[in-house]
Each structure stands twice: as C-alpha cells, then as structure tokens.
Amino acid sequence: MIVQMKKVSLVVLKKERKDALEQLKKVGVVHLEDLEGSGEKLASFKEASNNAMTAEAILGEIKLPKKHAQPQKLSNEQISAKCSEVINLSEQKKKLLEEISTDTNELERFSAWGTVTPEDFEYLKEKNISLKMFEIPEEKYNLLDDTVTTLCVNRQKKVVRFLLLNGGDERPENLPPEAFEVPMPAVSTEEIKARIASDNEKIVQIDEKLKEEAIYVPLIESFRKDLESDIQFETIYSGMGKDEEDKDTDLAWLSGYCPVDSMDKLKAAVKQNAWAMASSDPSADDAVPTKLKNNKFVSLIYPLTDFLGTVPGYHEYDISGWFLLFFTIFFGMIFGDGGYGLLVTIAGLIMAIKGLASKKGISAFTGLMILLGLATVAWGTVTCTWFGLTPEQLPAWLTKISVPPLSNAYTDVAWLPFWTDDPSKGTLTTAQNLQIFCFSLALIQLSVAHVKGIKRYIKSLKALGELGSLLQLWGMFYVVLSMVVSSKIFSFGEIIYGIPIGKVSIGLVGVGFVLSFIFSNYEGNLGESVMASVKGIISVLLGVVNVFSDIVSYIRLWAVGLAGAAISNTVNTMAGPLLGHAILFVAFVALIVFGHGLNMILNLLSVIVHGVRLNTLEFSTHLGMSWSGFKYAPFAEKENK
C-alpha cells in the first residue's frame, strides 16, 4: 500500500538552524521539499564533489592487478588534493595527445618530402636563392614553360613535388592554378619527430602516475559520498526560509512530508527541541513523495521496480502485488523452458545459502530469482518444454504430468471446445489453446484494473464509466477470439449453453461504450462529462480500438516463448551430430553452453521488454496510472554498510 503522508512545516530559531537540522537528521522521517541553497561553502562542497567524481571516473578506467598495494589512510584535505592532481594529470595527458595529433598531421603533410628544415630555406634565401615547395598534377607539370625554373623532388601517384627556384615573394603569373604551394612548417620535421617522442614519454610517465593513484579509488568514492551528505545538509541550511529583511524576526522554517505512522516520532522531537510545527493533509497540487509498505512476499518485486525506476504517484495505486503476480506468470511463459527455470532456481538457492551462511539473510532479489525460476519450471512442466528437447527425447513421466491442451507432447491432437463434442463446429490446435490462454490472462489482468477503478469511484457516477470500460473489455474478448483464434469456433452466431454469445459480446461493447461516453469524464456535472466526450470523440472512438489492441498485445507471451523454444531446438539440432564423437565432445559442450546461454540472455531481454511492458503500459493504462511518483527519501543520517 501507499503510506499516507502529512505535510509538515517546522519553525526554529534562526541561530539554532544548524543544531535543528542535525536533530532532524537523527529523527530521519521527514522528506524535505526541494530547496535552492547558496553560499561559498556550498559552492566549495559542489566543486570538491565534481572533482572527486571526475577523478573517480579517470582512475576507474585503470585496471589494477589482483594483488596491489593497499592505500594509506588520508585526510579529506589530502584526498581533495589528490583528486585535483589526478584531474591535472589527465588534462596534461589530453593536451599532450592533442599536440601529438597536430604534430602527426604535420609530419604526414611532409611525409613525401623527406626532411624539411625551415632554417635551411632561410639560409639559402640570404644567399639570394629562393625556394618554395609546390605540388602539381603530373600532366600539368609537363606543360610548364621554360620561364618557370623548378627542381623536381619526386613523382608519386601522378603528383609531382617540385621546388620553385627564385620565384620571388609573389606567386609567378605563369604558374598554373593547379600548382599548390606547400606551407613551410614552423619547425623542422626532425624537431617535430623529437617533440612527438618526448610527448609520448611524458604520457607514459603520466599513465604510470595515474596507475599509482588508482589504488585510492575506494577512498575517493567514500569521500564523494560524504560530500553528497554535506551538500544536502548545506543546501537545506542555506536554503531554509528566513526573513532577512525583517531584523526583528529570529525565525527560520522549512517544509516537508512525514509518513503518518512516523508522526509520533517527529512530534516527540519537536517537543524535545522546542520547535514549532504545523501539519496538514497534502493537497492535490503538492509534490508528495511515495512510500510503499507491503509484506515480505510482495516486496520481492521491489528490486525490479527499483531497477526500472517506476514509482507510482502518491494519488495513484500501489499495484506491487498484482505486478508481482502477473510478472511472475509472464516471466515463466516468456522464458518458457522448465530446464532454464531449474538453472535459475538453483542459482537463486545457491545465493540464498551464501546469504544465510554470511548471516546477511536472503535478499529480495534472491527471493525474486527463486520465485521466477519456479514459475518457469511450472510453465515448462505444463507445456512439456525442457532444454528444447522433443517430447520423444524426454522421460515419459514428464509428458504425463503436462497439461494436454497446452502441452507440446500433444500438438497432433485436435481439441474440441469445452462446450461441445461436435467436431463439425471446429477444433483447436495446441497453439490456438495457448493463444486463448494469453488472451484470458489479458481479460483477467485488465478486468482487475477496471474493478479497482469501480472501487475507487464507487461513490461517484464515474464508477459507471469504469463499468462501461469493463463491459467493453469483456465484449471485445470474444471479438479477439473470433478474429485471431478461429472465426469458425468463435463465430458471432455461436450459441453456447443457450446464450447467443456473439450477439451478447457485441451488445456488451455497445453498452460499455455508451456508459463510458457518458460517465468517463464525470466530475460532478453530467452535461460537462458528455460535452468532454463529444469534444474528444476521436480519442473516445479510438479507445474502443485500443481495447482490442491491448488484448491482442498479450499474444506476445506465446510468440516470444515460441521463438525461444525454436532457438533451443536449433541449438540442439546443431550440437546433436557432435555427441557421437568423443573427440568432438568438447565442441558439443561449448556449443550447448553458448547456444542455450545466449538464448537465456535473449529471453531475459524479452522479459524486460515484453513482460514489464504489459504491466507498466497495458495494465497501467487501464488503471489510469502514469507512474509519475518519486520515492520517499527522508532527510536522515547515512547508513553505515
């Protein structure tokens, strides 16, 4: 559930701000509103933090040997100085690399000229011998007249390099425009080479120095984290509300949010420290943080939602339990292979044993891993899917415990719909049964969304709009079965147990559309609700189509699982011929491990893309959720881990 919050405002004496913040930090229950701090101290902290972050990134790229010297303890001032030194060395290296790049390009420019020394040209010029370097296409060089005196240096790739003798300071008029004058280098090419060599030596020295400093990365990281706490404190301290113009006012204040179940703790601190406090329920416009509180089992989903960064808004739903339930099912179906599930489960159990042995306990991630592994084993058992092996290659008991309508061991069986024993009305394949299962999951999950909506708006006519959406969903479910699975079995003229199910489904869509059209925008005035729907008539009509597409979207569970099974089977087919040869056994093992390992990675990516999407998009859209929240992060002392 989402823990109820109270908006609190605290007033303290201006001269006691620092002590008050220290005490508030120890209480550790108030999520403070964003403040804009200022001041030299805050700027100093931020500069030191940026330097530490930069130094950490620079040194983090250096790979140290497994056995390396341990860093000596340093003061914060020494660490700060070391960060500045690392940054300085990195900037020096960057500058040297730029100089090497420039000099290398300059050498490349004269690579076909050999050694070029500007001093030699100047010396000859003093002797009234003027030389300039030119390049020209070979065919143009052959057309030069006798008035142009040249010394040919070389011919390469139809380009002639020559020296123009006594051409003067200006370009001779009879020199063809194709002749390109090569600018003289600032220094000799030999000096450029020496400069490059020197710069490379300096870079080697810098790299060695940086390697020596790399052992201090843990200290720099710890220093940076401490600075984050200092920055937070100084931001709040300097940004607290205070009336600087009114010298008679000795008060300062700040606002934030406190969970209802922590208010007693805050009130005790307020009384003990003689602060003033006001509290109230947050308004709809307040940016209230979200704190989730669930039992240990439901909390298994938190590692995933934390990784995705998805947080429900304070006024939205906490769907952690539903998210865990359906994500577990989706994971099992997409991974699809019971053998893969066994591997995931075993890995999770090993992590759990290590956690218990180290007295750290079983983490939520480990628990989630075991749960998802067991779900995959269950789905593999239902469908008789184990490491991509065919049913004939598996023990008979695995086939027997599978669920026939969904099992790969019964793909050659034609299944009759449960409401008839007449084959003439059509039969279903295993693939079609799996599709129906996917669409049924869609119906259940999306129905949950609208039932929650009805419950939320039960005291308002808007609940009828949610009921309309629910009726559209139920009616559209049969339309999907007819259009995607089988138009013969699920025809609109079909009568099941005396009920004209096709006509009823169309009726449900129609009635649901009317209810949704009238009441979905209801905010206290029925006429305004209808007018809002009229103004957005296009989106209202598209909403019906979206219900169809949302249900069909769940077919991805079957399609992605089918793709994974095909890859597994292909790997086995490729590796099979190697199994009969002892000399090729290593190649067999390598191919099996690589192929199935790659498939498991692809399946994991598919789960993130598809399994998560169905919860955070289709399901959440029907709930009206936008995941607009941010986590409750109280102003508290840093935990020592």
Secondary structure, 3 states (H helix, E strand, C coil): CECCEEEEEEEEEHHHHHHHHHHHHHHCCCEECCCCCCCHHHHHHHHHHHHHHHHHHHHHCCCCCCCCCCCCCCCHHHHHHHHHHHHHHHHHHHHHHHHHHHHHHHHHHCCCCCCCCHHHHHHHHHCCCCEEEEEEEHHHHCCCCCCCCEEEEEEECCEEEEEEECCCCCCCCCCCCCCEECCCCCCCHHHHHHHHHHHHHHHHHHHHHHHHHHHHHHHHHHHHHHHHHHHHHHHHHHHCEECCCCCCCCEEEEEEEEEHHHHHHHHHHHHHHCCEEEEECCCCCCCCCECECCCCCHHHHHHHHHHHCCCCCCCCCCCHHHHHHHHHHHHHHHHCCHHHHHHHHHHHHHHHHHHHHCCCCCCHHHHHHHHHHHHHHHHHHHHCCCCCCCHHHCCHHHHHCCCHHHCHHHCCCCECCCCCCCHHHCCECHHHHHHHHHHHHHHHHHHHHHHHHHHHCCCCCHHHHHHHHHHHHHHHHHHHHHHHHCCCCCCCCCEECCEEHHHHHHHHHHHHHHHHHHHCCCCCCHHHHHHHHHHCHHHHHHHHHHHHHHHHHCCHHHHHHHHHHHHHHHHHHHHHHHCCCHHHHHHHHHHHHHHHHHHHHHHHHHHHHHHHHHHHHHHHHHHCCCCCCCECCCCCCCCCC
